[in-house]
Amino acid sequence: MIKVYGIKTCGSVRNALKFFKDNNIEVEFSDFKKETPSTSTVKTWTQKSDINILFNSKGTKYKTLNLKELDLDENGKFEWLCKEPMLFKRPVIEYDDKVLVAWNEEIYKETFL
């Protein structure tokens, strides 16, 4: 089962969900606003994907929390991801014991079709 994590109002998440629907691929959706991923889930994601890809340093939440001033190292980014899921680049997709981050139609076609 493919599991998609994100928020429904995010354009990239909407694109990903539309891609799966248009290609008749069943997915399970988990909303970051309703459910914060566990620390062990975040740790697994950082082992399967670069934390610098997972951590969205261009998003609104990053800016409103003034995190740039903290000059976070990987451990600092991990700690923030554990407590603030809106800092994840979206969507985060779990499939076949792998993790794919962000929306890229070409990569989705290569990976899922």
Secondary structure, DSSP 4 states (H G I P E B T S, - for coil): -EEEEE-TT-HHHHHHHHHHHHTT--EEEEETTT-PPPHHHHHHHHHHS-HHHHB-TTSHHHHHTTGGGG---HHHHHHHHHH-GGGB-S-EEEETTEEEES--HHHHHHHH-
